[in-house]
Amino acid sequence: MRKIVGIGLLALVAACATRPQPAIERTAPPAGPPPVLEARDAAFLDRVTWGADAPGARELHALGREAWLERQLKAPLADDLPPAAAAKVAAMAISQRPLVELAGDLNERQIGVFGQQDEMKRVEQRRALQEQRQRLARETATRHVLRALHSPWQLREHMTWFWLNHFNVFAPKAEVRVYLSDYEEKAIRPNALGSFRALLGATARHPAMLRYLDNAQNQARALNENYARELMELHTLGVDGGYTQRDVQELARVLTGFGLAYRPALRPMEAMRGDYVRDGLFEFAPSRHDYGAKVLLGEPIRSSGVAELDEALDRLARHPSTARFVSRKLAVFFVADDPSPALVERLASVFRESNGDIASVLRAIFNSAEFEESAGQKFKDPVHYVFSAARLAGVSEPERVLGWLGRLGQQLYARQTPDGYPMVRTGWSSAGQMATRFEVARAIGYAAPSRLAAREGLGEGTRAALSKAVNEPEWNMLYLASPEFMHR
């Protein structure tokens, strides 16, 4: 693919180099030139963050690599965004109203639509309801982009996206888009660098996951295995993790009764039962739960009722297959499309010994010889490409960034299947994908206020192409379309 990118570079971008470019919001250039980092540190910064920028280079230069990494691994939950970006986030409805309030209001509106007898009014009310749900999803995506571009806690934002992809939900399904903001903010982000078990539990109880994988409909008299299967195949053990179809059925029985409730008085008799649980929109309904004996992964489930979920999740999180599956996925994300078995086993050992501490596994990845040796080899998926290019160019307009992601086929929260977007080269290196990527490179290159800071070690073909640029915008475009920038 490097050869294809290099050969097609000038032919694809030169023809459109002189087209007028739409105005794009730009950030002010940083004060003074960034420090010159050693090549290994520059590559490290580019891979651990959403793309190296001047503030990140200054901080890494001042602290040193080890101290910088430890600071990132212990990131606070505060955004610490620049004032303009922070103001945008604060003005959003998702920042001003809690999920229970937003979802409750929209549910009441949905009931009103169903009860509307006038056909024209019903159509209009349904359209308005859909638009409001879409606005909430757009706000969530906009906030995500603002944090990716501007947060000083880059590793946390990087890992938030990784786990959102791992525990994928599809926004357009039902009312999932209403739950997105809270899912990212309450389930994923606080646990992105913490305990895998806590992350697993937070996603398992969240309305976004319960609705997306249909567990809200799972009950003793009508078993739905969707979430149970994906919980083992995609979230913990992996497809070859040693479970059977019987385990899927048993886990689905454990998960019966876990669902959603919008109104406290919806099932008043249910709420009188001793093991009824209500937490926000999450509800455990005893009347829908299968209280029969269960055996999961060869061992009986000893708990009863709502406590069965925690026992099952504990068992899944501690399983050796989970340690290997999650560790390999992290290695694919940061190191190589096909990481060595030796690296995966070392990471799995750290995962087990630390009880699934995500920061410990990341520390082991970043300190590994395999990570060091793979610099410049991992092909960027569209999210990595667009975020890194926008950060380097100082582009701050989230709508444009989201538009570019959409054109490249990796729109946030839009992967319909629960496996998440692919993290390997073959998923994103087709000829059509590369042609579109060159067009995005042109748009971002022309938006930069000055010539971009290129990394060291550019190949002969890239240097030759850059030497033919007639102005700084074209130079930027050629650099962003180069094979070197396509990799991290």
N, C-alpha and C positions, 0 to 999 in steps of 0.2 A: 504493500500500500504506500510505503514511503516513495517508491519509484513512481507510482501513478500520480501521487500528489505533486512531486517535483516536476514531472514532465508536463502535466496539465496546468501548471500554475500560471505561466504567462499567457497561454492561450485563452484560459478561462477568465482571467481578471483584466487583461489589457483592453479587451473590447468594451468593457463597461467602466473603465477608469475615469472617463471624463464626464459621465452622467452627473447631473446635479443631484446633490444629496439633501434629503429633508433635514430640517433643524433638529438637533438632539441636545438635550440638556447636558451640560458639562460641569464637572466639579472644578474648582480652582486648583491649579497645579500646586503640589506641595512646596513648602518653603525650602529652598536649597536643594542641591542634588542628593539623592540617596547615597548611603555609604556603599563602597565596593565590597561585596561579600566574596569569600572564597567560593570556588565553583561548587563544592560539595554542599556548602551552606545555602547557596542560592537555589540549588536543585531541591534541597530539603524543604525550604520555605515554600517553593512553588508547588510541592506535592502534598504537604500537610495542610495547607490552606486552600482556599478557592482560587489561588493564583497570587504570586508575589506582587506586592506593591511597595511604594516608598515607605509608608509608616511601618509596615511589617519588617522591611529590611532594617530600618533604624532600630527597632526594638530587638530583633535578633542580634544585630551587631553589638548593641549595648549590653545585653544579658548573656550572650553566648548560647549555643545551641541547647545544651542540657537544661539550663535554667529557663530558657524560653519555653521549651517543651513542657516542663513541669508546671509552669504558670498556665499554659493552655489546657493541660489536663485537669487543672483545678479551677476551671473557669466558673465565675459566679453566674447566677441566673439573670442578672441585670443585662439589659441590651447594651448600654453604653454607646448608643448610636450618636452620630453628629446631630446637632440641634435640628437641622432641617428634616432629616430622616426620622428623628424621634417625634417631631411634631406630626408628620404624616401618619405614623403608627398610632399616636395618641388620639388622632381625630377619627379613627376608624370605629365603626359600630362594634366590631369584634373586640375592641379594647375597652369599650364603654359599657357593654351589657354582657352579663354572664350567659353561658350556654343555656341553662335552664330557662331563663327569661326569654331569650331569642327563640329557642325551639318551642317553648310553650305558646308564644304568640303566633308563630307560624303554623303550629298545629291547630290552633283555634281558627285561623284563617282557612286552613285546609278543610276543616269541618264545615265552615260557612260556605265554601265553594260547593261541597257535596250537597248541602241543603238548599242551594239557590235554585229556584224554580224557573227563573227567567234565563233562557238559553244564552242570549247576548251578554247578560251580566255575568253569567257563569264563566263564559269564555274569557271575558275581560279580567275577572277576578283571578282565574287560573293563570293567565299571562302575567299579571302583576305579582302573584305569589312566586312564580318561577323566576321572574326578574330579581326579586329580593333575594332568593336563594343564591342566584348567580352572583349578585353583588357581594354577598358574604364570602363566596369562594374566591372572587377576584381580590377582595381585601386580604384574605389569607395568603394568596400567592404573592401579592404585592409586598406584604410584610416579610415573607420569606426572602424575596429578592433584595429588599433593603438591608436585611441582616447579612445576607451572603456578600453583598457588595461593601458594606460599611462597618460591620461589627469588628472590633478588635479581637474578639474571641472566635477566631476563624476555625479552629479545630472543632469546637462545639457545634458551630453551624454546619461544618462539613459532615460531622457525624449525625447531626439531626437529619440531614437529607439521606444519608445512608440508611438509617433506621426507618425513615418514612418509606423508603423503597423496599426494605426488607419486610416490614409489616404494612404492605401496600393496601390502600383502600382506593376505590374508584369514585371520584366526586359525583359524576352524573347519575349514579345509581340512587334511586329513591330520594331521600332527603339527606344523603351523606354529606353533601356540600355544606349543609348547615352545621355539621359537627366537626368539619375540618380544622377550624381554628383551634378549638378546644383540644382536639386530638393531638395536634402538633404541640400545643402550648402546655398541656397538662400530662399527656401520656408519654410523648416522645422526648421532647427537648430536655425536661429535667433529669431524664435517665440516660441521655445519650452518651455520657462518659462515666456512668455509674454501674449499677448492678444489672446484669442481663435478666436475672430473675425478677427484679422490680419492674423492668421494662416489659417483660413478658406479661406480668400480672396487670399492669396498667393498660396495655393494649387489649387484653382479654376481656376486660370489663368496660371498655369504652363503647359508647353508642355507635361510633363510626365503624368499628370492627363488627359489632353485634349485628348491625344492619347490613353491612357490605357482604358478609359471608353467611347471612341468613340465620344466625343463631337466635335472633329475636323470635323466629318462628319454631324453634326447636322445642319439642315437648314430649313427654312420655308417650302420649297416644299418637304422635306423628313425628317420628324421629327425623331430624335433618342432619346429615353427616358433613355438610360442606365445611364448616369451621373446624370440626375435629380433624378432618383429613388435612387441611392446609396448616393447622397448628402443628402437626407432626411433620408433614412433608416439607413445608416451606419455612416455618418459623423456628423449629427446634431440631428434630432428628435428621432431617434430610430424607430424600426418596429411598435411599439404601440404608436407612438408619436402624433396621432390625425390627420394625413393627409389622403387624399383619392387618388384614381387613377386620379381623375380630377386635383388634386394639382400636381401630377407628370407630367401630360400633360402640365399644365400651366407653371410649372418651366422649362420644356423642351423647351417651346416656348420662355421663357425669355433667355434661353441659346443658342438660334439659332444665328449663325454668329460668335460665339467665336471659334477660331481655330488657325491654324499655317500657317506661310508663311516663306519660306526660302530666297527668293530673292525679293529685294525691287521693282523691275520692273515687278513682276509677274502679278499684276493686276493694271496697271497704272491708268485706268479710275476710279477704285474703290477708289484709294488713293486720288482722287480729291474731293470726297464727304466730307462734313464738319464733319460728325461723325465717319469717319474712324479712327481706332486706330492701331498703330503698336508699339510694345515694345519688342525688341529682336525678338524672334520667335513667340511671341503672337500676334494675329491679331484679331481685330473685323471688320468683313466685312459687311457693311450695306446691300448689295445686297442679303445676305443670311439670314438676320434677319427678324423675324416676328414682324412687328410694330403694330399689332392689339391689341385691349384692352385685358387685362389679369386680372384675379382674383386669388390670391394666399393665401391660408389659410383663406379664407373668406374676404379678403380685396383687393381692387384694387391695381394694380401696377401703380403708378402715374408717374414714370419716363418714359423716352423714350430712345430707342437705348441702347448704352453701359452702361448707368447709371442704367438700369433695374437690372443688376446683383448685384450691390451694395445694391440696395433697397431690393432685395430678400434675399441676404445674411444677411443683418441687421435684417430682420424679423426672419430668421431661428436662428440666433445666440442669439437673445433676447427671444426666445420662452421658456416657462417653461419646455417643454419636453426635449429641448436641455440641459438645466441645469441639469436635472435629469439623462439623458442618459450619458452625458460626465462624470458627477460626479460618477455615478455608475461604469463606466468603469475604472476610476482612482482608485476607491476603490477596484475593483477586482484585479487590477494590483499590488497594494501595501498592501492590507489588507487581503482579503479573497475571495474565489471563489463565495460565496454568502453573500455579505456584508449585514448588518442589514439595514432595511428600514429607521431606525432612523438616522444612519450615512449618508446614501445617501441623505436624506432630509436636514440634516444640511449642507452637502457639496453643495447641489444644492442651498441652500439659500445664501451661500458665493459666489457661482458662479454668481447668479443674482445680488446681492448687489455690487459686484466688477466689474460688466460688463464683466464677463468672464475672469478675471485675473487668469491665471493658477497658478502663484506663491501663490496667496492667498488661492486657493483651496488646493494646496499641503501643505501649512503651517497648514491648518485646519486638514488635514489627519494625518500629523506627530505629531500633538499635541493632537490627539484624544485618548481616553481610548481604543477604539477598535484597533487602531494600536499597542499600547503598549501591549495589552493582546494577540494579534495574533502572537507575535514573535515566530518563529520556526514552524509555521503551514502552511505557503504558499509554495506549492510544486514548485520547480524550473522548468521552461520550459528549453529546451536545451540552449538557448542563455544565460539565467541566470546561468545555470550550468557550461557551458564551460567558459564563461568570468570570473566567480568567481573563478573557479579552476585554470585557467591560471594565473590570478592575484596573487592568493595565492602562486602558485608554481614558479612565476617569469618567466613563459614561454612567449617569446616575438615574436615568429615567426608567423606572420599573416596567412601564407599559411596553417600551421598546424591547427590553430584555425578554419579557414574556412572549412578545411577538416572535422574536428570533427563535426561542425555544419551540414555539408552536410550529414554525416553518421547518425546523429540524426534526420534528417528530417526537420531542420529549417534553411535552407540556406538563407542568406540575399537576399532580393528582389526577392524571388522565390515563394511566395504564389500566386497561380494563381487566386484565387477568391478575390473579393474586401473586404471581411470581415476581412482580416488579420489573422495571426496565433492565435490559441486559447490560452487564458491565464489562463486556469483552469487545474486542475490535470488530469481530464479524457482525455484530449488531448494528454498527454505525459507519461502515467504511464502503458502502456501495457507491457506484459512480454518481447516482442521483443525489445521494446524501452529500458527497464531496462538492458537487456543483453548487448546491444550495449553501454549503458552508463557505464557499468562496464569495458568494454574494453577501453573506453576513459579514465576512471579513472586510469587504469593501465598505459596507455601511458603518461598521465600527471604526475602521481605519480613518475614514473621513471625519468622524466625530471627535477624534483625539485633538486636543489643543496644540500639540507639538509632536515632534518625532518620538516614537515609543522607545523605551529602553530595552534593547534586544539582549537576549541571553548570550553567553559566550559559547564558543564551539559550533558556530553555524557552518553547515556544509558548503562545499564549493559551489554547488548549484544554486543554493539560496543566496550566497554572497554575490554571485553573478547576476541573479535576478534583481537584487536590491540595488546594485550599482547602476541599473538602467532606469530606476525610478526618476521621474521628471520633477517631482515635488514631494514634500513631506507626507501629505495624505496618501499618495500612491505608495510611498515607501512603507507606511504603516499597513496599508492593505496587503502588500506583498509579504510583509513579515508575518501578519496574522494568518495568511494563507500558506505559510511555509510548512514543510514537513516537521521542522523542529517545534513549532508552536502547536502542532497537532498532537504532540506527545507531552507527557509530564514525567 
